[in-house]
Amino acid sequence: MSELAATPSISIVTVCMNRIKHLRRTSPLVSAWPHHTAHIVVDWSSDIPVKYKDLPDDSRIQLVRVDGESSWNPSLAYNFSISLAKTHFI
C-alpha cells in the first residue's frame, strides 16, 4: 500500500471578501489544528488584499487572490478553492 493511500490528507478551505478582521481571528484556530495538510485561503477581490502577514506563520497556508470580482459569490469562491485542493478530503 502506498503512503498516500495509507494516510489520507485533508485540506481546509477558507474564502473571504473584505473580512480580514474575521480571517485574523479564525486562521490561528485553523493553524492550531494538527490534522490537515493544507489550508487554502482565497481572497475574493477584497478591497484591501489579504497578505501572508495577515495570517499565521504556517507553511500549510496557500493564499490565492482572485481579482476582478465585483460582488461576493460564495458558491464560485468555494468551487474555485476546492479546485485547488490536492488532498483526499476537503
Buried (B, 14 or more C-beta within 10 A) or exposed (E): EEEEEEEEBBBBBBBBBBBBEEBEEEBEEBBEEEEBBBBBBBBBBBEEEBEEEBBBEEEBBBBBEBEEBEEBBEEBBBEBBBEBBEBEEB
